[in-house]
Amino acid sequence: MTAPVDQATIGRTLVIKGEISGSEALYIDGRVEGKILMPESRVTIGRNGKVDASIQAREVVVMGKVSGNIECSDRVDIRSEGSVTGDISTVRISVEDGAALKGGIQVRNEQKHKEVQAQTSASTDLQKAMAATASA
């Protein structure tokens, strides 16, 4: 495993309007309006963070306020002090007691389904090969 990737921080007093994209982890404790595109990374919205944007990331952790749609390739974690208003599309989701969520949730299992199919297929082929060897 390689060394952890650096984390960029948007501080409490910063306001960003527009599009943010990149490949490092992002911690937002300020205000962001627009679009956040971090498909390979983790985006964390801190307790003071306020995001009015669509978010596309590998993982999203919400401790502040998010208004906008979230699309994750891995996991969305809404902590007890967090709130999300918007639709969420993800593979895994966790919503703690006390968290606020208003919107639709789509939990995809495409990747897991494909992995299970591949494993099942490989396992079936192995069993057939073993059966053929045993009967020979």
C-alpha positions as a printed Julia matrix, in Angstrom:
136×3 Matrix{Float64}:
   0.0     0.0     0.0
   1.26    3.49   -0.81
   1.45    6.44    1.56
  -1.87    8.19    2.21
  -2.79   10.91   -0.26
  -2.78   14.47    1.08
  -6.05   16.08    2.04
  -7.05   19.5     0.76
  -9.0    21.68    3.18
 -11.49   24.44    2.47
 -11.4    26.46    5.68
 -14.25   27.83    7.72
 -14.14   31.36    6.25
 -13.7    30.36    2.59
 -16.53   30.6     0.05
 -16.06   28.89   -3.32
 -18.46   29.24   -6.24
 -17.9    27.05   -9.3
 -16.48   23.6    -9.95
 -13.99   21.73   -7.79
 -12.24   18.69   -9.23
  -9.19   16.67   -8.29
  -7.85   13.36   -7.06
  -6.92   14.05   -3.44
  -9.19   13.85   -0.4
 -11.16   17.03    0.28
 -12.33   18.41    3.64
 -14.88   21.23    3.46
 -15.44   23.38    6.54
 -16.47   26.49    4.57
 -19.1    27.09    1.92
 -19.14   25.62   -1.6
 -21.66   26.36   -4.36
 -21.61   24.62   -7.74
 -20.17   21.2    -8.51
 -17.71   18.89   -6.76
 -16.15   16.22   -9.01
 -13.77   13.94   -7.09
 -14.57   10.47   -8.52
 -11.47    8.78   -7.06
 -11.54   10.49   -3.67
 -13.22   11.03   -0.34
 -15.12   14.27    0.28
 -15.83   15.21    3.91
 -18.19   18.03    4.82
 -17.17   19.22    8.28
 -19.5    20.39   11.05
 -19.21   24.01    9.84
 -19.4    23.08    6.15
 -22.3    24.16    3.95
 -22.44   22.73    0.44
 -24.97   23.82   -2.19
 -23.61   21.59   -4.95
 -23.87   18.25   -6.65
 -21.15   15.9    -5.38
 -19.57   13.07   -7.32
 -16.99   11.1    -5.31
 -15.82    7.66   -4.22
 -16.84    8.33   -0.62
 -18.76   11.18    1.05
 -18.93   11.87    4.79
 -21.46   14.51    5.88
 -21.18   16.24    9.26
 -22.44   19.63    8.02
 -25.17   20.6     5.56
 -25.46   19.43    1.96
 -28.08   20.68   -0.46
 -27.69   18.86   -3.78
 -27.44   15.39   -5.25
 -24.71   12.97   -4.18
 -23.36   10.23   -6.43
 -20.86    7.84   -4.85
 -19.02    4.85   -6.25
 -18.49    3.42   -2.75
 -20.09    4.88    0.38
 -22.14    7.77    1.8
 -21.92    8.32    5.56
 -24.29   10.87    7.11
 -23.23   11.49   10.71
 -25.62   12.43   13.53
 -25.01   16.18   13.12
 -25.2    16.07    9.31
 -28.06   16.89    6.96
 -28.63   16.15    3.28
 -31.35   17.57    1.06
 -31.17   15.89   -2.32
 -31.01   12.51   -4.02
 -28.3     9.98   -3.18
 -27.0     7.23   -5.47
 -24.43    4.9    -3.9
 -23.36    1.31   -3.3
 -23.35    1.6     0.52
 -25.0     4.12    2.84
 -24.93    4.81    6.57
 -27.27    7.28    8.29
 -26.68    7.79   12.01
 -29.43    8.55   14.53
 -30.11   12.28   14.56
 -29.03   12.84   10.95
 -31.45   14.59    8.58
 -32.1    13.23    5.1
 -34.67   14.59    2.65
 -34.6    13.07   -0.83
 -34.43    9.81   -2.69
 -31.93    7.02   -2.13
 -30.77    4.59   -4.79
 -28.52    1.82   -3.5
 -26.78    0.19   -6.46
 -25.28   -3.25   -6.25
 -24.02   -3.46   -9.83
 -20.36   -3.87   -8.92
 -21.0    -6.43   -6.19
 -23.42   -8.31   -8.46
 -20.79   -8.48  -11.21
 -18.11   -9.62   -8.73
 -20.39  -12.32   -7.31
 -21.26  -13.49  -10.83
 -17.57  -13.7   -11.75
 -16.75  -15.61   -8.55
 -19.71  -17.98   -9.03
 -18.73  -18.62  -12.64
 -15.1   -19.31  -11.69
 -16.24  -21.57   -8.84
 -18.61  -23.52  -11.14
 -15.85  -23.98  -13.73
 -13.49  -25.23  -11.0
 -16.11  -27.68   -9.71
 -16.69  -29.02  -13.25
 -12.96  -29.42  -13.77
 -12.59  -31.23  -10.44
 -15.56  -33.5   -11.23
 -14.09  -34.31  -14.64
 -10.72  -35.12  -13.05
 -12.33  -37.25  -10.32
 -14.34  -39.33  -12.81
 -11.32  -39.92  -15.07
